[in-house]
Amino acid sequence: MQLRNREKAYHLIFVTNEIITRSLLITFGNNIKKIKIKK
């Protein structure tokens, strides 16, 4: 029971990390595009 809860927690952390990383990359990429367009 305890092991399964820990696995769920790790999975949640992993998924959250994926989402954050992806949105950060998208935001970062959009900012680079905007900067390039300004120049």
C-alpha positions as CSV (number, residue, x, y, z in Angstrom):
1,M,0.0,0.0,0.0
2,Q,2.7,2.4,1.0
3,L,4.9,1.5,-2.0
4,R,2.0,2.1,-4.4
5,N,1.4,5.6,-2.9
6,R,5.1,6.4,-3.3
7,E,5.0,5.2,-7.0
8,K,1.9,7.5,-7.5
9,A,3.8,10.4,-6.0
10,Y,6.8,9.8,-8.2
11,H,4.6,9.6,-11.2
12,L,2.8,12.8,-10.4
13,I,6.2,14.6,-9.9
14,F,7.4,13.2,-13.2
15,V,4.3,14.3,-15.1
16,T,4.4,17.7,-13.5
17,N,8.1,18.1,-14.4
18,E,7.3,17.1,-18.0
19,I,4.5,19.7,-18.3
20,I,6.6,22.5,-16.7
21,T,9.6,21.7,-18.9
22,R,7.4,21.6,-22.0
23,S,5.7,24.9,-21.3
24,L,9.0,26.5,-20.4
25,L,10.5,25.4,-23.7
26,I,7.5,26.7,-25.6
27,T,7.6,30.1,-23.8
28,F,11.4,30.3,-24.3
29,G,11.1,29.4,-28.0
30,N,8.3,32.0,-28.5
31,N,10.5,34.7,-26.8
32,I,13.4,33.8,-29.1
33,K,11.1,34.2,-32.2
34,K,9.9,37.5,-30.9
35,I,13.4,38.8,-30.3
36,K,14.5,37.6,-33.8
37,I,11.5,39.4,-35.4
38,K,12.3,42.6,-33.6
39,K,15.9,42.6,-34.9
